[in-house]
């Protein structure tokens, strides 16, 4: 598939109180690994535009948007915390808007025929941000903002969000529970933060699919659950666009999860997602970076996943 890579240098300006797993080194690890991958090294790194207040407001309430827009502290060395692990500093708003903007811009470019698949290498991540509150390292829900943009701006009828992060994407599920045009499907470790994502959480319209797996789940089991329990449900929904929360913290080296995945599993997942996009969504696929907290494993996994998208 013709692939686009979007990023933003603003991601390096979003600082958090040390020590913190979600820090600027993560983004550097991903971009450096891509630069070291011959098939990706020559591709343009498209600098993302900022999402508008209107665009993030399609996903989030006015109270949420106001809280983030007004959340930067006046002191350059200070931090504003929404909870025990979600912070803003001077520069965080621009980083968050460009993370959401990358996803929106990728949707626009693919809808215009300028690519088939995109990987958005930005931070902070987004999938824990609910409609009315930032949480879990996340300020705006990037895939949620992109989903609503595809529906409201481009006039699509159905969009699917697939979440492969080790943590359940409670914020994206929050969107699907009130928006029947969005399907949310997640495979994640359970029990684990944020404590949501049980199999019986199916949404009022049956448009939520949760596939929890236990700590110690290996790649073969993970792949089988995707093939048997998640991908068929997505195909039956007949989405016109696929959005992916691409978290790589299911890697066996990651300090925040207990799954036993490796780079090969992410290569396989990217190939399967390309197949699914071709069959159901006119080859429209946007993937947004979420978690991954061992920087070596994160960089290798994200680069391998993105290379597989380009081959797929």
C-alpha positions in Angstrom: 0.0 0.0 0.0 1.2 3.6 -0.6 2.1 4.8 2.8 2.3 8.2 4.4 4.2 9.0 7.6 3.1 12.0 9.6 4.8 13.3 12.7 5.4 16.6 14.5 8.4 18.1 16.2 6.0 19.5 18.7 5.9 16.1 20.3 9.3 16.8 21.8 8.0 19.8 23.6 5.4 17.9 25.6 7.3 17.2 28.8 6.1 15.3 31.9 7.5 15.2 35.5 10.4 12.7 35.7 10.5 9.8 36.0 7.6 9.1 33.6 7.3 6.4 31.0 5.5 8.5 28.4 8.3 11.0 27.6 9.9 12.6 24.5 12.5 9.8 24.1 9.7 7.5 22.9 9.1 9.6 19.8 12.8 9.9 19.1 13.1 6.1 19.4 10.4 5.6 16.8 11.7 8.2 14.3 15.3 6.9 14.6 14.2 3.3 14.0 12.3 4.4 10.9 15.4 6.3 9.7 17.4 3.1 10.1 14.9 1.1 8.1 16.0 1.3 4.4 12.5 1.0 3.0 11.2 3.8 5.2 14.3 6.1 5.3 13.5 7.8 2.0 9.8 8.5 2.7 8.8 12.1 3.5 8.1 12.8 7.2 5.0 15.0 6.8 4.8 17.6 9.6 1.3 17.5 10.9 -0.9 20.5 11.1 -2.7 21.4 14.3 -6.3 20.2 14.7 -8.8 23.0 15.2 -11.0 23.5 18.2 -14.0 22.5 16.1 -12.3 19.3 15.0 -11.4 18.2 18.5 -14.8 19.4 19.7 -16.5 16.7 17.5 -15.0 14.1 19.8 -14.8 16.0 23.1 -17.1 18.1 25.2 -16.7 21.8 25.4 -15.6 21.4 29.0 -12.9 18.9 28.0 -11.7 21.1 25.2 -11.6 24.2 27.4 -9.7 22.3 30.1 -6.9 21.3 27.7 -6.8 24.7 25.9 -6.5 26.4 29.3 -4.3 23.8 31.0 -0.8 25.0 30.2 0.9 26.5 33.3 2.3 30.1 33.0 5.7 28.9 34.4 7.9 27.2 31.8 9.2 24.8 34.4 5.8 23.9 35.9 3.3 21.2 35.2 -0.5 21.0 35.4 -1.9 17.6 36.3 -5.3 16.3 35.4 -4.7 13.1 37.3 -1.7 11.2 38.8 -0.1 10.5 35.4 -1.6 13.0 32.9 0.2 16.3 32.7 0.6 19.5 30.6 3.5 21.9 30.4 4.2 24.9 28.1 4.1 23.3 24.7 1.7 20.4 25.5 -1.3 22.0 23.8 0.5 22.4 20.5 1.7 18.8 20.8 -1.8 17.5 21.5 -3.4 19.5 18.7 -0.8 18.3 16.3 -1.3 14.7 17.4 -5.0 15.0 16.7 -4.2 17.0 13.6 -1.9 14.3 12.2 -4.8 11.8 12.3 -7.2 14.3 10.7 -4.7 15.2 8.0 -4.0 11.6 7.3 -7.7 11.0 6.8 -7.9 14.0 4.4 -4.9 12.8 2.4 -6.2 9.3 2.0 -9.7 10.5 1.1 -8.0 12.7 -1.6 -6.2 9.7 -3.0 -2.7 10.7 -1.9 -2.1 7.5 -0.1 -3.7 4.3 1.1 -2.2 3.8 4.6 -0.7 6.2 7.1 1.3 6.0 10.3 1.1 8.9 12.7 4.2 9.0 14.9 3.1 11.6 17.4 2.8 12.1 21.2 1.1 12.3 23.6 -1.0 9.2 22.9 -4.8 9.5 22.8 -6.9 6.3 23.4 -7.5 6.8 27.1 -8.9 10.3 26.7 -12.7 10.1 27.1 -15.2 12.5 25.7 -15.2 14.5 28.9 -11.8 14.0 30.5 -8.1 13.6 29.8 -6.5 10.6 31.4 -3.9 7.9 31.1 -1.2 10.1 29.5 -3.7 11.3 26.9 -5.1 14.8 26.3 -7.1 14.4 23.1 -8.3 11.1 21.6 -6.5 11.2 18.2 -8.3 8.3 16.6 -11.7 9.5 18.0 -11.1 13.0 16.5 -10.2 11.3 13.2 -13.3 9.1 13.3 -15.6 12.0 13.8 -13.8 14.0 11.1 -14.3 11.1 8.6 -18.0 11.0 9.5 -18.9 14.7 9.7 -16.5 16.3 7.2 -16.2 13.5 4.6 -19.7 12.2 5.0 -18.8 8.6 5.6 -21.4 6.3 7.1 -19.3 3.9 9.2 -15.8 4.0 10.7 -14.1 1.3 12.7 -11.4 1.8 15.4 -9.2 -1.2 16.1 -7.0 -1.0 19.2 -4.0 -3.3 19.6 -2.4 -1.5 22.6 -1.9 -3.7 25.7 -4.2 -1.3 27.6 -7.9 -1.1 26.8 -8.8 2.1 24.9 -11.6 3.3 27.2 -11.7 6.7 25.6 -12.4 5.3 22.2 -15.0 3.0 23.6 -16.6 6.0 25.2 -17.1 7.5 21.8 -18.6 4.3 20.3 -21.0 3.9 23.1 -22.7 7.2 22.1 -22.0 7.1 18.3 -23.5 4.1 16.5 -21.6 5.0 13.3 -18.3 4.1 15.0 -17.3 0.5 15.8 -14.7 0.0 18.5 -12.8 -3.3 18.7 -10.0 -3.9 21.1 -7.6 -6.8 22.1 -5.9 -6.0 25.4 -4.5 -7.5 28.5 -6.9 -7.9 31.4 -6.8 -7.3 34.3 -4.8 -4.2 33.7 -5.2 -0.4 33.6 -7.7 1.2 33.1 -9.8 -1.8 34.3 -12.3 -1.6 31.5 -12.8 -3.7 28.4 -14.7 -6.8 29.6 -16.2 -9.1 26.9 -19.7 -8.2 28.1 -19.1 -4.5 27.3 -20.7 -4.5 23.8 -22.2 -1.0 23.6 -25.9 0.0 23.3 -25.8 -0.7 19.6 -23.6 -3.8 19.6 -20.8 -1.8 18.1 -18.2 -2.5 20.8 -16.0 -5.7 20.7 -13.7 -6.4 23.5 -11.2 -9.3 23.4 -9.4 -9.4 26.8 -6.4 -11.8 27.1 -4.5 -12.7 30.2 -0.9 -11.9 31.1 1.5 -14.4 29.5 -0.5 -14.5 26.2 1.9 -15.4 23.4 1.9 -14.3 19.8 0.2 -17.4 18.5 -2.8 -17.0 20.9 -3.0 -13.2 20.2 -3.0 -13.7 16.5 -5.7 -16.4 16.7 -7.9 -14.2 18.9 -7.6 -11.4 16.3 -8.4 -13.7 13.4 -11.3 -15.5 15.1 -12.9 -13.0 17.4 -12.1 -9.5 16.2 -11.5 -9.1 12.5 -14.7 -10.9 11.5 -16.8 -8.5 13.6 -15.1 -5.6 11.9 -15.7 -7.0 8.5 -19.4 -7.5 9.3 -19.7 -3.9 10.3 -18.6 -2.9 6.8 -16.6 0.2 7.7 -15.7 2.7 5.1 -12.5 3.7 6.9 -10.2 1.9 9.4 -8.4 3.7 12.2 -5.9 1.8 14.4 -4.6 2.6 17.9 -1.2 1.2 17.3 0.3 0.6 20.8 3.4 -1.6 21.0 3.4 -2.2 24.8 2.2 -5.8 24.2 5.9 -6.5 23.4 7.5 -9.0 25.8 10.1 -6.4 26.8 7.6 -3.7 27.8 7.6 -2.8 31.5 3.9 -1.9 31.7 2.4 -5.0 30.2 2.5 -8.8 30.6 2.0 -10.1 27.0 4.7 -12.0 25.1 4.5 -10.4 21.7 7.5 -9.5 19.5 8.2 -7.6 16.3 7.0 -10.5 14.2 3.5 -10.2 15.7 3.3 -6.6 14.8 4.5 -7.3 11.2 1.7 -9.9 11.0 -0.9 -7.5 12.4 -0.1 -4.8 10.0 -0.4 -7.2 7.1 -3.8 -8.4 8.3 -5.0 -4.8 8.8 -4.0 -4.0 5.2 -6.0 -7.0 4.0 -9.0 -5.9 6.1 -8.8 -2.4 4.8 -8.7 -3.6 1.2 -11.7 -5.9 1.7 -13.9 -3.6 3.7 -12.7 0.0 3.5 -11.5 0.8 0.0 -7.9 0.5 1.3 -8.3 3.4 3.7 -6.2 2.9 6.8 -4.7 5.3 9.4 -2.7 4.1 12.3 -1.8 6.3 15.3 1.0 5.7 17.8 -0.3 4.9 21.3 1.8 3.0 23.9 5.1 1.3 24.1 7.5 2.0 26.9 10.7 0.0 26.3 12.3 2.4 23.8 14.3 -0.3 22.0 11.3 -2.6 21.6 9.0 0.4 20.7 11.3 1.7 17.9 11.8 -1.8 16.4 8.1 -2.7 16.6 6.8 0.6 15.2 9.3 0.5 12.3 8.6 -3.1 11.5 4.8 -2.4 11.7 5.1 0.6 9.4 7.3 -1.3 6.9 4.7 -4.1 6.8 2.0 -1.5 6.1 4.1 -0.3 3.1 4.5 -3.8 1.8 0.9 -4.9 2.6 
